[in-house]
Amino acid sequence: MATAISLLLLLLLAVATTAAVVPAAEIQALTAFKLALHDPLGALDGWDPSTPLAPCDWRGVTCSSSRVTDLRLPRLQLAGRLAPQLADLTQLRRLSLHSNSFNGSIPSSLSRCSLLRAVYLQYNSLSGDLPASLLTNLTNLQIFTVSHNLLSGRVGGGFPVSLRFLDLSSNAFSGEIPSNFSADSELQLVNLSFNEFTGEVPAGFGKLQGLEYLWLDSNRLYGTLPSALANCSSLKQLSAEDNKLRGLIPATIGSIPRLQVLSLSRNELSGSIPSSIFCNVGVGAGGNFSAGGLRFVDLGFNALTGIAQPPDGGGTNITALQVVDLSRNFFAGVLPAGIGNLLRLRELRVAGNSFNGSLPSDIAKCTSLQVLDVGENRFSGEIPSFLTGLLGLTTLSMEGNQFSGAVPAGLSNLVELQMLNLSDNALTGNFPVEILSMGNLSALNLGGNTFGGELPSKIGELKGLQVLNLSACGFSGRIPAAVGGLLRLTTLDLSKQNFSGELPIELFGLPSLEVVSLEGNKLSGNVPEGFSSLVALQHLNLTSNSFSGEIPETYGFLRSLSVLSLSNNSISGEIPEELGNCTSLQVLELRSNRLTGEIPGDISRLSRLNVLDLGQNGLTGEIPEAIDKCSSLSSLLLDGNHISGRIPESLSKLSNLSTLDLSSNSLSGQIPANISSIPNLKHLNLSSNSLQGEIPEQLASRFDDSSVFSMNGKLCGKPLRKQCPSEKNKKRTVVTGGSILLAMCCCGYTYSLLRWRKKLREMAAGKKRSPARGSSDRGRGSNGSNNGGGGPKLVMFNNKITYAETLEATRNFDEENVLSRGRYGLVFKASYQDGMVLSIRRLPDGIAVEENTFRKEAESLGRVKHRNLTVLRGYYAGPPPEVKLLVYDYMPNGNLATLLQEASHQDGHVLNWPMRHLIALGIARGLAFLHSSTIVHGDLKPLNVLFDADFEAHLSEFGLDKLTVAFPAEASSSAAAAVGTVGYVAPEAVLTAEATKESDVYSFGIVLLEILTGKKPVMFSQEEEDIVKWVKKQLQTGRVSELLEPGLLELDPESSEWEEVLLGVKVGLLCTAPDPVDRPSMTDVVFMLEGCRVGPEMPSSADPTSPVV
């Protein structure tokens, strides 16, 4: 007991002493550091100088002998500049600020902290030069890492002898690598990868006897590798990928006793590989391999031509090699049989060379082999049967060779196989059904062989398949519906076959499908609308089939689509404007169909479009002047249509344009002279139009082939043989033409005058008859047109509904049919006699919007379509004039507010985490789409999130400001009434009474926090102020159990779902940042929420000298 009391007294004495003598300068330095930062998580809120133990009891601060020795604040989202006052912490030994958002330069004053041993500044946004004094003056420095920043400039020499770990990777450092290393240096790791260093690899590295890791990847280094590197007797890993190194690989490299990894791929190395690379190891006692010896060799993508044989012809039987990559070199001849002696080999990659003959049977000895890639060589003969004995294979790639015969049935023995690529060979026979039993297969590529027959329906048994490529295999019949069972499929390539009939509808239920390539078949039916449900789709190619009908407008939902190829079909109708919503589109090919109408102006929204091919159709109208907004366009093909008007001068702004074909149209006017200024234009065809005038001289000098301009009767000048008229003839033509034009104008004026007088007489007579007709019409409730007795019709985009039917469906807008009420009137449930159910919004009577404006805005709003929005299906603008209706799909599952309330009454069991995640993601996607369409919602809250029959979230109450004006009685007296709802409206919107995209993001963050916590923002007392501060407080105090909705607390805290929920909370906090500038865009929010699926934890970049930072 006495001992315990003594220890306690000593502890109190130490604490009291510490509190008493901490220098004020250090407190002031830390306070200045804090004041320079933006702290969104409030991590430094507890830094209070008035506390008795300050600063030693502050978060991240460690003291020793009453002095600050450690400052550790990683991963706290801190932002701002590093205060130079940190240099006043003269006893500092460790500075760990990694994984934040610090910017600006590294203060050179830090060099005064002469006791610093470890500096961790990686994963920030620091910029500027690296202060030279920082490394030269810190003589005790052991660890210095500033990787993944924006630092630039040259790196000076003079590294301290004590330095062990130097990591400058992933910056923009330039100049030569310092070479003045000391022989006494203790450097163990040097990482200079992913910079812009130039010059040769310094021979001075050879002085570093203790160097274990040297990483120089992705720079601009040239010259040869110095043989002096062989002096680095401790070296374990040497990596210099992706540079411009040339010459031979030094033979001495293979003699480095502890070298395990040699990675020199993507350089310009030549000659033969030294034999020492494959014989670099001794045998220890008992015949076991010694600890040293190369295990990983990557020499791919060079200009190597051979492998030098060891002087005694042996040695390879004792190698420790596990991975060998010789891909994309200039090796030729047969693959050396000695490969079979690499008994520990796990990966062998020799693709992209010129090896020939058959595969050596010695490979069968490599029983540990997991990856065998021999693709794109000249191997021939049958696929060796010995491969079926390599039971550990996970990847077998043999594409692009000359293998023949049937696929060995024994391949089914390879039960661990995940990727099988036998494409582009000469394999024959029936489809190898044996491989359908390989349950782990995720990628199957048999394209470019000759199998024939029908594709077996058992293909659906490969449940784990993600990539299926069977192109050009000669299959026929229908595509089996069993393909719809491959729920993990991302890529489907069944092109260049003889498949016929319609596509199976099961194909449209593959949620992960990104690439669909079905070109070159005999498929028929309407262009499938089902593809529009595949929101992950990036590539759709249906070229050269027999599809008909129109292009579905719903393809505009495919926001990730980058390639849409529908050429050489029988597609008719107009090009839907909704394709302008596919803002990721890079290739749009609709050639050789039966398309009509004008080129939609919304095409100009496709700023990433690289290829636009609309040739050989029946398009009319003019080339949109805004075509220059497609700034990435390199190919514009509009030939073989009926396009008229002038060639727009804006084409000259397409600086990337290399191919322009406007031939066989009805274009007129002169060729714009600035067309010749398009710098990359290489292919031009303006033939077969009605162009006139002289061909611009500069254009003629670039394109001197007359066929480019032929079949334009009024074109003249080089390179055509037709000369342009002289100036005298031009003047005579102008005078003659002017006289004719003047005569025509006089005649036209006289004719127009007579027509106008007749029109006035008719209008006067009409006014006398109009009162009686108007009275009669109003008595029938008509809109003044003959509607066949059905009464005035609603303007529906897809159906035909009358106003009378709507009155009946809503029981004359009976109160019992009201679904909701708000600023924009009442929403009624309308049940029609044919079973159709819609939602009808009746806007407040007497809204101050003209009818034409109302119709225009309603038509515009009707074009805003997304799966997570309530899409406007139609509208009604009277009579009677005070009635204005908007028609939407009926949402049978209510709104989010009701759903969250029901979930809270049932302890959250109704809404598990996956459901909440999907709801939040749906809201985010809908709001992101609105923002991409330059629409601000302005009042996002749970009441405005509706659910369809499948519980898909749909945003409502958007885009209505231009259709109506809320009455004062319906608006709140608060300024926020016009821009949102109390509790959800952003602080700046309350002050400015203006809704912005940033205020929408704030509202979304509040809704997201409500989804996760179950707390309404209006539930908090004045002390707690709001939900955002309450959530931060729970996180900072570690009371997570009080933070989350009770139903989510059933999750295992060690599970990935628990981490996903917490990530969702952090997204909500980011969205509700006080400063609008700090809030992410909704596109970023969608990306973050889609990433709320946590996989295996990766190694962290924590301090190497400490288990916890």
Stockholm file with secondary structure:
# STOCKHOLM 1.0

chainA/1-1109         MATAISLLLLLLLAVATTAAVVPAAEIQALTAFKLALHDPLGALDGWDPSTPLAPCDWRGVTCSSSRVTDLRLPRLQLAGRLAPQLADLTQLRRLSLHSNSFNGSIPSSLSRCSLLRAVYLQYNSLSGDLPASLLTNLTNLQIFTVSHNLLSGRVGGGFPVSLRFLDLSSNAFSGEIPSNFSADSELQLVNLSFNEFTGEVPAGFGKLQGLEYLWLDSNRLYGTLPSALANCSSLKQLSAEDNKLRGLIPATIGSIPRLQVLSLSRNELSGSIPSSIFCNVGVGAGGNFSAGGLRFVDLGFNALTGIAQPPDGGGTNITALQVVDLSRNFFAGVLPAGIGNLLRLRELRVAGNSFNGSLPSDIAKCTSLQVLDVGENRFSGEIPSFLTGLLGLTTLSMEGNQFSGAVPAGLSNLVELQMLNLSDNALTGNFPVEILSMGNLSALNLGGNTFGGELPSKIGELKGLQVLNLSACGFSGRIPAAVGGLLRLTTLDLSKQNFSGELPIELFGLPSLEVVSLEGNKLSGNVPEGFSSLVALQHLNLTSNSFSGEIPETYGFLRSLSVLSLSNNSISGEIPEELGNCTSLQVLELRSNRLTGEIPGDISRLSRLNVLDLGQNGLTGEIPEAIDKCSSLSSLLLDGNHISGRIPESLSKLSNLSTLDLSSNSLSGQIPANISSIPNLKHLNLSSNSLQGEIPEQLASRFDDSSVFSMNGKLCGKPLRKQCPSEKNKKRTVVTGGSILLAMCCCGYTYSLLRWRKKLREMAAGKKRSPARGSSDRGRGSNGSNNGGGGPKLVMFNNKITYAETLEATRNFDEENVLSRGRYGLVFKASYQDGMVLSIRRLPDGIAVEENTFRKEAESLGRVKHRNLTVLRGYYAGPPPEVKLLVYDYMPNGNLATLLQEASHQDGHVLNWPMRHLIALGIARGLAFLHSSTIVHGDLKPLNVLFDADFEAHLSEFGLDKLTVAFPAEASSSAAAAVGTVGYVAPEAVLTAEATKESDVYSFGIVLLEILTGKKPVMFSQEEEDIVKWVKKQLQTGRVSELLEPGLLELDPESSEWEEVLLGVKVGLLCTAPDPVDRPSMTDVVFMLEGCRVGPEMPSSADPTSPVV
#=GR chainA/1-1109 SS CHHHHHHHHHHHHHHHHHHHHCCHHHHHHHHHHHHTEECTTCTTTTCCTTSTTTTTTSTTEEEETTEEEEEECCSSCCEEECCGGGGGCTTCCEEECCSSEEEECCCGGGGGCTTCCEEECCSSEEEECCCHHHHHHCTTCCEEECCSSEEEECCCSCCCTTCCEEECCSSEEEEECCCCCCTTCCCCEEECCSSEEEECCCGGGGGCTTCCEEECCSSEEEECCCGGGGGCTTCCEEECCSSEEEECCCGGGGGCTTCCEEECCSSEEEEEECTHHHHCCCBCGGGCBCSCSCCEEECCSSEEEEECCCTTSCCGGGCCCCEEECCSSCCEESCCGGGGGCTTCCEEECCSSEEEECCCGGGGGCTTCCEEECCSSEEEEECCGGGGGCTTCSEEECCSSEEEECCCGGGGGCTTCCEEECCSSEECSSCCGGGGGCTTCCEEECCSSCCCSBCCGGGGGCTTCCEEECTTSCCEECCCGGGGGCTTCCEEECCSSEEEECCCGGGGGCTTCCEEECCSSEEEEECCGGGGGCTTCCEEECCSSEEEECCCGGGGGCTTCCEEECCSSEEEEECCGGGGGCTTCCEEECCSSEEESBCCGGGGGCTTCCEEECCSSCCBSBCCGGGGGCTTCCEEECCSSCCEECCCGGGGGCTTCCEEECCSSEEEECCCGGGGGCTTCCEEECCSSEEEEECCHHHHHHCCCGGGTCSCTEEESTTSSCCCCCHHHHHHHHHHHHHHHHHHHHHHHHHHHHHHHHHHHHHHHHHHHHHHHHHHHHHHTCCSSCCTTSCSBCEESSSCCBHHHHHHHTTTTCGGGEEEEETTEEEEEEECTTSCEEEEEECCTTCSCCHHHHHHHHHHHHTCCCTTBCCEEEEECCSSTTCCEEEEECCTTCBHHHHHHHHHHTTTTTSCHHHHHHHHHHHHHHHHHHHHTTCCCCCCCGGGEEECTTCCEEECSCSCTTTCCCCGGGSCSSGGGGTCCTTTSCHHHHHHCCCCHHHHHHHHHHHHHHHHHCCCGGGCCTTTCSHHHHHHHHHHHTCHHHHSCGGGGGSCTTSHHHHHHHHHHHHHHHHTCSSGGGSCCHHHHHHHHHTCCCCSCCCCCCCTTCSCC
#=GC SS_cons          CHHHHHHHHHHHHHHHHHHHHCCHHHHHHHHHHHHTEECTTCTTTTCCTTSTTTTTTSTTEEEETTEEEEEECCSSCCEEECCGGGGGCTTCCEEECCSSEEEECCCGGGGGCTTCCEEECCSSEEEECCCHHHHHHCTTCCEEECCSSEEEECCCSCCCTTCCEEECCSSEEEEECCCCCCTTCCCCEEECCSSEEEECCCGGGGGCTTCCEEECCSSEEEECCCGGGGGCTTCCEEECCSSEEEECCCGGGGGCTTCCEEECCSSEEEEEECTHHHHCCCBCGGGCBCSCSCCEEECCSSEEEEECCCTTSCCGGGCCCCEEECCSSCCEESCCGGGGGCTTCCEEECCSSEEEECCCGGGGGCTTCCEEECCSSEEEEECCGGGGGCTTCSEEECCSSEEEECCCGGGGGCTTCCEEECCSSEECSSCCGGGGGCTTCCEEECCSSCCCSBCCGGGGGCTTCCEEECTTSCCEECCCGGGGGCTTCCEEECCSSEEEECCCGGGGGCTTCCEEECCSSEEEEECCGGGGGCTTCCEEECCSSEEEECCCGGGGGCTTCCEEECCSSEEEEECCGGGGGCTTCCEEECCSSEEESBCCGGGGGCTTCCEEECCSSCCBSBCCGGGGGCTTCCEEECCSSCCEECCCGGGGGCTTCCEEECCSSEEEECCCGGGGGCTTCCEEECCSSEEEEECCHHHHHHCCCGGGTCSCTEEESTTSSCCCCCHHHHHHHHHHHHHHHHHHHHHHHHHHHHHHHHHHHHHHHHHHHHHHHHHHHHHHTCCSSCCTTSCSBCEESSSCCBHHHHHHHTTTTCGGGEEEEETTEEEEEEECTTSCEEEEEECCTTCSCCHHHHHHHHHHHHTCCCTTBCCEEEEECCSSTTCCEEEEECCTTCBHHHHHHHHHHTTTTTSCHHHHHHHHHHHHHHHHHHHHTTCCCCCCCGGGEEECTTCCEEECSCSCTTTCCCCGGGSCSSGGGGTCCTTTSCHHHHHHCCCCHHHHHHHHHHHHHHHHHCCCGGGCCTTTCSHHHHHHHHHHHTCHHHHSCGGGGGSCTTSHHHHHHHHHHHHHHHHTCSSGGGSCCHHHHHHHHHTCCCCSCCCCCCCTTCSCC
//
